[in-house]
Amino acid sequence: MSSDKKENIVKQLSYDATSIQVLEGLEAVRKRPAMYIGDISTKGLHHLVYEVVDNSIDEAMGGHCDRIDVIINEDNSVTVLDNGRGIPVDIHEKEGRSALEVVMTVLHAGGKFNKDSYKVSGGLHGVGVSCVNALSNMLKVTVYRDNKVWQQEYSQGKPLYQVRQIGETEQRGTEVTFLPDDGIFIETEYSFSILSNRLRELAFLNKGVRLTITDKRVTNENGELLHEEYYSEEGLKEFVQYLDDTREKIIEEPIYMDGEKSGVPVEVAMQYNSSFTENLQSYVNNINTIEGGTHLAGFRRALTRTLKSYAEKMGMLSKLKFDISGDDFREGLSAVISVKVAEPQFEGQTKTKLGNSEVAGAVDQAVSEMLNYYLEEHPKEARTIVNKVILAATARHAARKARELIQRKSVLSSGGLPGKLSDCSEKNPELCEIYLVEGDSAGGTAKQGRDRKFQAILPLRGKILNVEKAMPHKIFENEEIKTIFTALGVTIGTAEDSKALNLEKLRYHKIIIMTDADVDGSHIATLILTFFFRYMRELIEKGCVYIATPPLYLIKKGRDEVYAWSDDERRAVITRMSPNGKDSNVNFQRYKGLGEMNAEQLWETTMNPEHRKLRQVDIVNAAEANRTFSMLMGDEVPPRREFIEKNAKYAKIDA
């Protein structure tokens, strides 16, 4: 054995103190960014903005700020400006340098840990703005404080010079401009709609604070910059009205409750509508707790107990032959629950589930007292709500029978799988994927073109039921929906929660919706997505749901064939094949449906993992997603018409 090989083996076997790498300061953030901001794609990119904005919101929550401006600059950098007190710039006693530099470059440094500065705060608990600095190629912070202007710039978290005074001013506040590091982020293009939705949400959650967003990259037909401004005087009351404006309400005004128990401020706004779904949005210190937690548990408990007690007292449940469950009290309910907690403890996969046990009791008590008062003061509305609950209980009872029948039939049928399913040979769900394909014809082509080892095909006939308009028992009686449940191996209903999705026997970890690239195909995809969002949302949250992207065009010149997924791609390919634009041998075919491709083409363009373009379905803003599905697929026509009129200008027919 050579001496080099021996030395290499010794190195591999050696494991001592020299093997341990210590990452100093912001190095750790740059080495493992996903640990701090979730991911390095779209979600993490936008989270950088939220962290800077959250610092300004903390100032607003303390009563020191009433305006926050967000600007997306031409180079895709972002500026956040507030009129708060301005980050302190004097020398930090322990660190021996400006407090501004400490805040911007040291993890777990900031006013959030000093309860004299902030009673409650959001963000990443002290690591937020320094994380943004670490993950930016450039960051410049300007502080307007004590009639002076102070500034410092950084690159990848490192100061380029000491904090210095650059002028005088009567303005006050903090201005942060940063450019995300394109060497870290795989997506660096900011979305105006994603950021504006979050700012709208913050305006509702912090009444009296004006938030604006301006996009310097885009101008309208009048040459004006894209701009939105959000301001709310009534806060959560307006928030729940906004969330519910695409639905038919059954009580005229939202129920609004604002109180405090055990030192926990509790604010709730709720509205009942004629739909069959619940829409509960919960927040802790402005953080959207998408996984719920103790505050949501306290609200649900108080709602069920208080409404049931009132209904029994009024004799409205005497003729009911089956029990009412907590789900029945929340059907057709839209509600926003916001609490302020001095020391929030988060748990769950995404750290968005509140774990403070004391908060459950505080919310329970506060909501119970305030709701009791409302029911006594509004007997007409109270009876309307209880009648809605009784109707929900009756429908749930019918739906449970239909659901049990499906699950019993699927167990008794051969192998428990639907006959139209062409399954794969692999049995490990993590390695398996299923295509939900529009139509039997395309399904047949997909079966021929697939890789049978890991790809299953489930053809869907026509348009599945619009679950947004259907009663629960009708949904579970629908043949196509029954087939999807059975093929995926999932069931609904557990001992703890009759609406919970049971994923223990999920057979595929990739569920791919594949429809035609036309209007009908888009409608079918939207119907399927509505079904998943309402009844299999956990699959979306776990990153299991995808949309296939078949090509729109096949461009040919002799034996040269190139696929294009957009009109811009098509034009670029044609230009490349025919530089002078006069080559009559260049032709292109527009694919209107999956059936126009043969099995080999479908595999190569849309199903082959090496070449296909899958779009993963993600819930960036749950409240906005809920509102959009309700608007697109619900009964109310005016909101949908308004949406079409507003967005019609973006639709085009390209020859």
C-alpha positions in Angstrom: 0.0 0.0 0.0 1.4 3.4 -0.9 2.2 6.0 1.7 -0.5 8.4 0.3 -3.2 5.7 0.7 -2.1 5.0 4.3 -2.1 8.7 5.2 -5.6 9.0 3.7 -7.0 6.0 5.8 -5.5 7.5 9.0 -7.3 10.8 8.2 -10.6 9.0 7.7 -10.2 7.1 11.0 -9.1 10.2 13.0 -11.9 12.0 14.8 -10.7 14.5 17.4 -11.1 18.1 18.3 -9.6 19.2 15.0 -12.5 17.6 13.2 -15.0 19.9 14.8 -15.8 23.0 12.7 -16.9 26.1 14.7 -18.9 28.6 12.6 -18.5 32.1 14.0 -21.3 34.6 14.0 -23.1 35.0 10.7 -21.0 32.3 9.1 -23.5 29.7 10.4 -26.3 31.5 8.7 -24.6 31.5 5.3 -23.6 27.9 5.8 -27.0 26.6 6.7 -29.5 29.4 5.6 -32.5 27.1 5.5 -32.2 26.5 9.3 -32.9 30.2 9.8 -35.3 31.3 7.0 -37.0 28.0 6.0 -35.6 27.5 2.5 -33.5 29.2 -0.2 -36.2 29.5 -2.8 -39.3 31.7 -3.1 -40.5 31.3 0.5 -37.1 32.1 2.1 -36.4 35.0 -0.3 -39.6 36.8 0.7 -39.0 35.9 4.3 -36.1 38.3 4.3 -38.5 41.2 3.6 -40.9 40.0 6.3 -38.0 40.0 8.9 -37.1 43.7 8.1 -40.8 44.7 8.1 -41.4 42.9 11.4 -38.8 45.1 13.1 -40.9 48.1 11.9 -44.1 46.5 13.0 -42.6 46.0 16.5 -42.1 49.7 16.6 -45.7 50.2 15.6 -46.9 47.7 18.2 -45.1 49.8 20.8 -46.8 52.9 19.6 -43.7 54.5 18.0 -44.5 54.1 14.3 -47.5 54.5 12.1 -46.1 54.2 8.6 -44.0 51.6 6.8 -43.0 51.8 3.1 -41.7 48.9 1.1 -40.1 49.5 -2.3 -38.9 46.8 -4.8 -36.1 48.6 -6.7 -35.1 48.2 -10.3 -32.2 45.8 -9.5 -34.6 43.6 -7.4 -33.2 44.9 -4.1 -35.8 45.9 -1.5 -36.0 49.0 0.7 -38.0 49.1 3.9 -38.6 52.5 5.5 -40.5 53.3 8.7 -41.0 56.4 10.9 -40.2 54.7 14.2 -37.6 55.8 16.8 -34.6 54.6 14.7 -32.2 51.9 15.8 -29.8 53.3 18.5 -26.4 54.2 17.2 -24.5 55.0 20.4 -21.7 52.7 21.6 -22.9 49.3 23.1 -21.2 49.0 26.5 -20.4 45.2 26.2 -19.5 45.1 22.5 -17.6 48.4 22.4 -19.1 49.4 19.0 -22.2 51.1 17.7 -25.5 49.4 18.8 -26.6 49.6 15.2 -23.7 47.5 14.0 -24.4 45.0 16.9 -28.0 44.7 15.8 -27.1 44.2 12.2 -24.2 41.7 12.7 -24.8 39.7 15.9 -27.3 36.9 16.2 -29.7 37.2 19.1 -29.1 40.9 19.5 -31.8 43.5 19.5 -34.5 45.2 21.6 -36.8 42.2 21.4 -35.0 40.7 24.4 -35.5 43.8 26.5 -39.1 43.9 27.7 -38.6 47.6 28.5 -38.2 48.1 24.7 -40.8 45.7 23.4 -43.5 44.0 25.4 -44.2 41.6 22.5 -42.5 41.1 19.1 -42.7 39.1 16.0 -40.0 37.9 13.6 -37.4 35.2 14.2 -36.9 36.3 17.9 -33.7 38.3 17.5 -32.0 36.6 14.6 -34.1 38.3 11.9 -32.3 41.4 10.6 -28.8 40.0 11.1 -29.9 36.9 9.1 -31.1 39.3 6.3 -27.7 41.0 6.4 -25.8 37.7 6.3 -27.7 36.5 3.3 -27.4 39.8 1.3 -24.7 40.7 -1.1 -25.3 44.3 -0.2 -27.2 45.9 2.8 -27.3 49.5 3.6 -29.0 50.8 6.8 -29.8 54.5 7.3 -31.0 55.7 10.7 -32.8 59.0 11.2 -32.5 59.8 14.9 -31.9 62.8 17.2 -31.9 65.2 14.2 -29.0 63.3 12.6 -28.6 60.8 9.8 -26.4 57.8 10.4 -25.4 55.1 7.9 -23.5 51.8 7.6 -23.1 49.4 4.7 -22.4 45.7 4.7 -21.5 42.9 2.3 -22.6 39.3 3.2 -22.9 40.5 6.8 -19.6 42.2 7.1 -19.4 46.0 7.7 -17.7 47.9 5.0 -17.0 50.9 7.3 -17.9 52.0 10.8 -21.2 53.7 11.5 -20.9 57.3 10.5 -23.0 60.5 10.5 -23.8 61.6 6.9 -26.1 64.6 7.6 -28.8 66.2 9.6 -32.6 65.8 9.5 -35.9 66.4 11.1 -37.1 62.9 10.0 -37.0 59.9 12.2 -37.0 56.2 11.6 -35.0 53.4 10.0 -34.3 52.7 6.3 -32.9 49.3 5.2 -32.0 48.4 1.6 -30.7 45.0 0.8 -29.9 42.8 -2.2 -30.3 39.0 -1.6 -27.2 36.9 -2.3 -27.7 35.3 -5.7 -25.0 32.8 -4.8 -27.3 31.4 -2.0 -30.8 31.9 -3.3 -32.0 29.8 -6.2 -34.9 32.2 -6.8 -34.0 36.0 -6.6 -37.1 37.6 -8.3 -39.4 39.3 -5.8 -43.2 38.9 -6.3 -45.2 42.0 -5.9 -48.4 40.0 -5.1 -46.8 37.9 -2.4 -45.3 40.9 -0.6 -48.5 43.0 -1.0 -50.7 40.2 0.4 -48.5 40.1 3.5 -48.6 43.9 3.9 -52.4 43.8 3.6 -52.5 41.2 6.3 -50.3 43.3 8.6 -52.5 46.3 8.0 -55.5 44.4 9.2 -53.6 43.0 12.2 -52.2 46.5 13.2 -55.1 48.9 12.8 -54.0 52.5 12.4 -50.7 51.7 10.7 -50.3 52.6 7.0 -48.3 50.2 4.9 -47.4 50.9 1.2 -45.6 48.9 -1.4 -44.1 50.3 -4.7 -42.6 48.2 -7.5 -40.1 50.3 -9.5 -39.7 47.4 -12.0 -43.2 47.8 -13.4 -45.3 50.7 -14.8 -48.9 50.7 -15.9 -50.3 51.9 -19.2 -50.1 55.5 -17.8 -46.5 55.2 -17.0 -47.2 55.1 -13.2 -45.3 52.7 -10.9 -47.2 49.7 -9.5 -48.3 50.8 -6.1 -50.6 49.7 -3.3 -51.5 51.2 0.1 -53.1 49.4 3.0 -54.7 51.0 6.0 -57.4 49.6 8.4 -59.3 51.5 11.1 -61.3 48.5 12.4 -58.6 45.9 12.2 -59.8 42.3 12.5 -63.4 43.2 11.8 -62.4 44.5 8.4 -60.1 41.5 7.9 -62.8 38.9 8.3 -65.1 40.9 6.0 -62.3 40.9 3.4 -61.8 37.2 3.7 -65.5 36.6 3.5 -66.5 39.0 0.8 -66.7 36.2 -1.8 -69.3 34.3 0.2 -72.9 34.8 1.1 -73.1 35.9 4.8 -75.9 34.7 7.1 -75.5 37.3 9.8 -75.3 41.0 8.8 -72.3 42.2 10.8 -69.2 40.2 12.0 -69.0 39.3 15.6 -66.1 41.3 17.1 -64.5 40.6 20.5 -61.6 42.3 22.2 -60.5 41.6 25.7 -57.7 40.5 28.0 -57.3 37.5 30.4 -54.3 36.6 32.5 -52.2 39.3 30.8 -52.9 37.9 27.3 -54.7 40.4 24.9 -57.2 38.4 22.8 -58.9 39.8 19.7 -61.3 37.8 17.6 -63.5 38.6 14.6 -65.9 36.0 13.2 -68.5 35.8 10.4 -70.8 32.9 9.5 -71.6 32.3 5.8 -73.6 29.8 3.8 -70.6 27.7 2.7 -69.6 24.2 4.1 -66.0 25.0 5.0 -64.3 26.6 7.9 -61.7 29.3 7.5 -59.8 30.0 10.8 -56.8 32.2 10.6 -54.7 32.5 13.8 -51.9 34.9 14.7 -49.5 35.4 17.6 -47.7 38.7 17.6 -48.5 39.1 13.9 -47.0 35.7 13.1 -49.5 33.5 11.1 -49.6 30.3 13.1 -50.6 28.1 10.1 -50.3 25.0 12.3 -52.6 26.5 15.0 -51.7 25.8 18.6 -53.0 26.5 22.1 -54.7 29.8 21.2 -56.7 28.1 18.4 -57.5 25.2 20.7 -58.8 27.6 23.3 -61.0 29.4 20.7 -62.5 26.2 19.4 -63.2 24.9 22.9 -65.0 28.2 23.9 -66.9 28.4 20.7 -68.3 24.8 21.0 -69.1 25.0 24.7 -70.7 28.4 24.6 -72.9 27.9 21.4 -73.9 24.4 22.6 -74.9 25.7 26.0 -76.9 28.5 24.4 -78.7 26.1 22.0 -79.6 23.7 24.8 -80.9 26.5 27.0 -83.1 27.7 24.1 -84.4 24.1 23.5 -83.1 24.1 19.9 -81.4 20.6 20.1 -84.3 18.6 21.6 -85.3 17.0 18.3 -81.9 16.1 17.1 -81.3 12.3 17.1 -77.5 12.4 17.0 -74.7 14.3 18.8 -73.3 17.6 17.6 -69.5 17.8 17.2 -67.1 20.7 17.4 -66.8 20.6 13.6 -70.5 21.5 13.2 -70.1 24.7 15.1 -67.3 25.8 12.7 -68.9 24.9 9.4 -69.3 28.1 7.3 -67.3 30.0 9.9 -64.6 32.5 8.9 -62.7 33.8 11.9 -59.4 35.6 12.7 -57.9 35.1 16.1 -55.0 37.3 17.2 -53.2 37.1 20.5 -50.2 39.0 21.9 -47.9 36.8 24.0 -44.8 38.2 25.8 -42.8 35.0 25.6 -44.2 32.8 22.8 -43.0 29.2 22.5 -43.4 27.7 19.1 -43.3 24.1 18.0 -44.3 22.0 15.0 -42.5 21.3 11.7 -42.5 25.0 10.6 -42.3 26.6 14.0 -45.7 28.1 13.5 -47.6 26.3 16.2 -48.1 28.1 19.5 -47.1 25.9 22.5 -47.8 28.1 25.5 -50.3 26.1 27.6 -51.4 29.2 29.6 -52.7 30.9 26.4 -55.4 28.2 25.8 -57.1 29.0 29.1 -56.8 32.7 28.6 -58.4 32.6 25.1 -61.1 30.1 26.2 -62.2 32.3 29.1 -62.1 35.6 27.1 -64.0 34.2 24.1 -66.5 32.4 26.2 -67.4 35.6 28.2 -67.5 37.9 25.1 -69.5 35.4 23.0 -72.0 34.8 25.8 -72.6 38.5 25.9 -73.1 38.7 22.1 -75.6 35.8 22.0 -77.7 37.4 24.8 -77.7 40.8 23.1 -78.4 39.4 19.5 -81.1 36.7 19.8 -82.0 36.8 16.1 -78.4 36.3 15.0 -77.9 33.6 17.7 -80.8 31.5 16.4 -79.5 31.9 12.8 -76.1 30.5 13.8 -77.5 27.6 15.8 -79.8 26.6 12.8 -76.7 26.6 10.6 -75.0 24.3 13.2 -77.9 21.9 13.2 -77.9 21.8 9.3 -74.1 21.1 9.4 -74.6 18.3 11.9 -77.3 16.7 9.7 -75.1 16.9 6.7 -72.1 15.5 8.6 -74.1 12.6 9.7 -75.0 11.8 6.1 -71.4 12.4 5.0 -70.0 10.0 7.6 -72.3 7.2 6.3 -71.2 7.9 2.7 -67.5 8.0 3.8 -67.7 4.8 5.7 -69.4 3.1 2.7 -66.5 4.2 0.4 -63.9 2.9 2.9 -65.7 -0.4 3.4 -66.1 -0.9 -0.4 -62.4 -0.1 -1.0 -61.4 -2.7 1.5 -63.7 -5.4 0.0 -62.8 -4.7 -3.6 -59.9 -6.5 -5.3 -56.7 -5.3 -3.7 -58.7 -2.3 -2.4 -57.6 -0.3 -5.5 -59.8 1.2 -8.3 -59.9 -0.7 -11.6 -58.9 2.4 -13.7 -55.7 2.9 -11.7 -52.5 1.6 -13.5 -50.2 1.2 -10.5 -46.5 1.1 -10.3 -44.3 -1.8 -9.1 -42.4 0.1 -6.5 -43.9 -0.2 -3.0 -42.0 2.5 -1.1 -44.3 5.6 -1.1 -41.3 7.9 -1.0 -40.2 6.7 -4.4 -43.7 6.5 -6.0 -45.6 9.1 -7.9 -49.1 9.2 -9.3 -50.4 11.2 -12.3 -54.0 12.4 -12.1 -54.7 12.7 -15.9 -57.5 14.5 -17.6 -59.5 12.0 -19.8 -59.2 8.3 -20.7 -57.4 9.1 -24.0 -54.5 11.0 -22.4 -54.5 8.5 -19.6 -53.9 5.7 -22.1 -51.0 7.6 -23.7 -49.5 8.3 -20.2 -49.8 4.6 -19.4 -47.8 3.7 -22.5 -45.2 6.4 -21.9 -44.6 6.1 -18.2 -41.9 4.3 -16.2 -43.9 1.5 -14.7 -41.5 1.0 -11.9 -42.3 4.2 -10.0 -45.1 6.0 -12.0 -48.8 5.3 -11.5 -51.6 6.7 -13.8 -55.1 7.5 -12.7 -57.3 8.8 -15.6 -60.1 11.2 -14.5 -63.2 11.4 -16.7 -64.5 14.9 -17.3 -64.6 17.6 -14.6 -64.7 16.5 -11.0 -67.3 17.9 -8.6 -66.8 21.5 -7.5 -66.4 20.9 -3.8 -66.7 24.6 -3.0 -70.5 24.4 -3.8 -71.3 20.9 -2.7 -72.5 19.5 0.6 -70.1 17.1 2.3 -72.1 14.0 1.7 -72.4 14.8 -2.0 -68.6 15.0 -2.2 -68.0 11.5 -0.7 -70.6 10.1 -3.1 -68.9 11.5 -6.2 -67.3 8.6 -8.2 -64.1 10.5 -9.3 -63.4 11.8 -5.8 -64.0 8.3 -4.3 -61.5 7.0 -6.8 -58.9 9.6 -5.8 -59.3 8.8 -2.1 -59.0 5.0 -2.7 -56.0 5.3 -5.1 -54.0 7.5 -2.7 -54.8 5.2 0.2 -55.9 8.1 2.5 -59.0 8.4 4.7 -60.7 11.2 6.4 -61.6 11.1 10.1 -59.7 10.1 13.2 -60.8 9.5 16.8 -59.6 13.1 17.7 -60.9 14.9 14.6 -63.6 13.8 12.3 -62.3 16.1 9.5 -58.6 15.2 9.9 -56.8 13.5 7.0 -55.2 10.2 7.8 -52.0 9.8 5.8 -50.6 6.6 7.4 -51.3 4.6 4.3 -50.5 7.3 1.7 -49.2 5.3 -1.3 -47.4 8.1 -3.3 -45.3 11.0 -2.1 -45.7 12.8 -5.4 -49.2 13.6 -6.7 -49.0 15.2 -10.1 -52.0 16.9 -11.8 -51.7 16.6 -15.6 -54.3 18.4 -17.7 -54.5 19.9 -21.2 -52.9 23.3 -21.8 -56.2 24.9 -22.7 -59.1 26.7 -20.9 -60.9 23.4 -20.0 -57.7 21.9 -18.8 -57.0 24.9 -16.5 -60.6 24.6 -15.2 -60.1 20.9 -14.4 -56.8 21.6 -12.7 -58.5 24.3 -10.6 -61.3 21.9 -9.6 -58.8 19.3 -8.5 -56.7 21.9 -6.6 -59.9 23.2 -4.9 -60.6 19.6 -3.7 -57.0 19.1 -2.4 -57.0 22.5 -0.7 -60.4 21.8 1.1 -60.1 18.1 1.8 -56.4 17.1 1.5 -54.6 20.3 2.5 -52.0 18.4 4.5 -50.7 16.9 1.3 -50.1 20.4 -0.1 -48.4 21.5 3.1 -46.1 18.5 3.0 -45.1 19.4 -0.5 -46.7 16.3 -2.2 -48.8 18.1 -4.8 -47.4 19.1 -8.2 -48.7 20.4 -11.5 -47.3 18.9 -14.7 -46.3 21.4 -17.4 -46.6 19.9 -20.9 -45.1 22.0 -23.7 -47.2 24.4 -25.7 -45.4 24.1 -29.0 -43.3 21.7 -31.1 -41.1 23.7 -33.6 -39.6 21.8 -36.6 -37.1 22.5 -39.2 -36.1 19.5 -41.2 -35.1 16.8 -38.7 -34.5 19.5 -36.0 -37.3 19.4 -33.4 -37.5 21.7 -30.4 -40.2 22.0 -27.7 -41.3 25.4 -26.3 -43.3 26.0 -23.0 -44.2 29.6 -23.7 -44.7 32.1 -26.6 -41.4 33.8 -25.8 -39.6 30.4 -26.0 -41.3 29.7 -29.3 -40.3 33.0 -30.8 -36.7 32.6 -29.6 -36.5 29.1 -31.1 -37.9 30.3 -34.5 -35.4 33.2 -34.5 -32.6 30.8 -33.8 -33.7 28.4 -36.6 -34.4 31.3 -39.0 -32.2 34.3 -38.2 -33.5 36.3 -41.2 -37.2 35.4 -40.5 -37.8 34.2 -44.1 -37.2 30.5 -43.8 -40.4 28.8 -44.9 -39.1 25.4 -43.7 -39.6 26.4 -40.0 -43.0 25.2 -38.8 -44.6 24.9 -35.4 -47.4 22.9 -33.9 -49.6 24.2 -31.1 -50.5 21.4 -28.6 -54.1 21.9 -27.4 -54.3 18.7 -25.5 -52.2 15.9 -24.1 -53.8 13.5 -26.6 -52.0 15.3 -29.5 -48.7 13.9 -28.2 -47.6 10.2 -28.6 -46.4 8.2 -25.7 -42.7 8.9 -26.4 -43.3 12.6 -26.7 -45.3 12.8 -23.5 -42.6 10.9 -21.6 -39.8 13.0 -22.9 -41.4 16.4 -22.3 -43.7 15.9 -19.3 -43.0 12.7 -17.4 -39.3 12.1 -17.6 -37.8 13.4 -14.3 -34.6 14.4 -16.1 -36.4 16.8 -18.5 -39.9 17.6 -17.2 -41.0 20.9 -15.6 -43.0 20.3 -12.5 -44.6 23.1 -10.5 -44.9 22.4 -6.8 -48.1 23.6 -5.2 -47.4 25.7 -2.1 -49.5 27.8 0.2 -47.7 31.1 0.6 -50.6 32.9 2.3 -53.4 30.6 3.6 -55.9 33.5 4.2 -55.4 34.7 0.6 -55.5 31.2 -0.9 -58.8 30.5 0.9 -60.3 33.7 -0.3 -59.2 33.0 -3.9 -60.6 29.5 -4.1 -63.9 30.8 -2.6 -64.0 33.6 -5.2 -63.1 31.4 -8.2 -65.3 28.4 -7.3 -68.0 29.7 -5.0 -71.6 30.8 -5.6 -71.1 34.5 -5.4 -70.8 35.9 -9.0 -69.9 39.6 -8.5 -66.5 39.0 -6.9 -65.6 36.6 -9.7 -66.8 39.1 -12.4 -64.7 41.8 -10.7 -61.7 39.5 -10.8 -62.1 38.7 -14.5 -62.6 42.3 -15.4 -59.5 43.3 -13.5 -57.3 40.6 -15.0 -58.7 40.3 -18.5 -56.0 42.7 -19.8 -53.4 40.1 -18.9 -55.0 37.5 -21.2 -53.9 37.4 -24.8 -54.2 35.2 -27.9 -50.8 34.8 -29.4 -50.7 33.4 -33.0 
